[in-house]
Amino acid sequence: MNDHIERLLAQLSAAPLKRLQVKSGDKIVLINVDDFIFFEAKDKYTFLYTVDQKHIVDYTLADPGGKLDKTNFIRIHRSNSINLEYMRELVK
């Protein structure tokens, strides 16, 4: 493969995630990263919360988190990752 194509592929795979696909009944829905409030790992599932819905996702908490923009998302616990735009306070 030529060097230019390899560089482009590397940039795409390293680029922060813009949308995530989730199953919703018989459909696959694309959700913009800006709409994510937080991820929660519970039992054997990972849930994605938006303002109006809770989705079960086919990713581990670390999988989408590896591609989420680190300036907007932080992992606050081993089972939670949060969008800083929605965080108002932290309580011990």
N, C-alpha and C positions, 0 to 999 in steps of 0.2 A: 504494500500500500504506500502511496506517496506521503511524504512528510507533512504536507499541508493538510491532507485529509485526516491523518492521525492526530495532528494538533487540534483540528476542529472537533473531532470526536472526544478528545480529552477535555476540551472546554465545555462541551455539552454535558458530559457526565459529571463534571465538577461544578456546574452551574447550580445555584440554589433552585430548589423545587418551586414551581409556579402554581401547579395544580396537582391534585391527588384524585385518583379515580377510586370510587367506592361503589359497592353493590347496594342497590336499593330495590328489593323485589326482583323483577325480571330485567331491570335496567342497570346500567353502569352510569353513575353520575360523576361529573367532574366538578370538584370543589376548589375554588381559588384559595391559595394559602392565606391571603388576607382575611378570609372568613373563618379560619381556624381559631378557636379560643384555646383549647388545650387537648392533649392526648392523655389517656389514662390506660395503664395496663392493669387489668384486673382478672384474676384467675388465669385462664389461658387465652384471653382475648385482649385486643387493643381497641379502645373506643376513641373516636374523634368527635369532639363537641364543636358545634357551630352555634350561632345565636338561637336558631330555631330547631335544631335537630341533634340527635346522637346517632353516630354511625359506627358499625363494627367494621374495622378495616383489616385487610389481609397482610398487614405489615406488623413487625414487632415495633416496640417503642423506639428502638435504636435505628431501625431501617429508614423511616422517613426523616427522623431526627438527624441523620447523617447528612442529609441534603437540604435541610431547612436552613434558612439564612440565620446565622448565629447572632446577628444584631437584633433580630426580632423574636427569636425563640430560645428559651433556656430550659434546661432540665432541672427542676426544682426538687425532685425526689426520684428515687429509682423507678417509681411507677407513674410519674407525671412530667410532662413537658408543656410549657405554657407560652402563649403568644404575649409578649411584653406589652403590646398595644392594649390588651384587655386587663392587665394586672393593675389593681388599684392599691393593694396592700399585702404585706406578708405578716402572718401571725405565728408566733412560736408555738 
